[in-house]
Amino acid sequence: MNYWIFIVTTQESDGREFAAEDVLRQRIEDEFWGLGEKTPNRKNVEQGDKIVFYVGNPVKSFAASATLATGAFKLSKEEQDSLWHGTEFYRPPYGVRLKNIQVWGYRKPVADLLLTLDFIENKEFWGTYFQGGVRGIGEKDFERIIGSSGPTLSRNSLENIESTAEFALGL
């Protein structure tokens, strides 16, 4: 079993801006995570791997966890059409299915865990460790991150989250 950080940042596509929190929310609702052709580690993720989701600027926090229901696979046109949500941004060529999704009751800022995370060797420039979309980590780091995540909400609880701000704060 492998352990991964799936990194989500604000993106621009189709003349629109997609806030990181909104992208995470949509992907969790879909129980699917899109991967590009050049996403690092795309070919290494496997069914049963454990993941944590990291939300980039300005949140800079871990927000949820899940298990991979599938390894990475190429989407058919029909699968892409079912996930596109009216924009090409949500039409990736590859992806993974998610299960056992846990949205945490509050976000865990990287700054609070920085000194305990082994995969971040240069603590001064820790932001560079959250580039590339999919980052491998060790089991100890995974456990440190999820062990400090507080209460969790099920995927279905997302329907009750009314705004990006509430979601970002874990309310």
NORGITA-V742584 format. One line per field, one symbol per residue. ss: DSSP state (H for helix, E for strand, L for the rest). phi: phi as a letter, one per 20 degrees, with the letter a starting at -180 (. if undefined). A space follows every 10 residues. Layout:
ss = ???
phi = ???
This chain:
ss = LLEEEEEELL EEELLEEELH HHHHHHHHHH LEEEELLLLL LLLLLLLLLE EEEEELLLLL EEEEEEEELL LLEELLHHHH HHHLLLLHHH LLLEEEEEEE EEEEEEEEEH HHHHHHLLLL LLHHHHHHHH LLLEEEELHH HHHHHHHLLL LEELHHHHHH LLLHHHHHHL L
phi = .dccdedccf cdalmcddfg fffggfffff lbcfcegdfg mgfefcgnfd ccdddfgefl becabadffb efbeefgfff ffdflmbfge dffcacedbl fceffbfdfg gfdgfeeffe fdffdfgfed donccfceff fgfffffdem fddfgffffe eebgffffem e
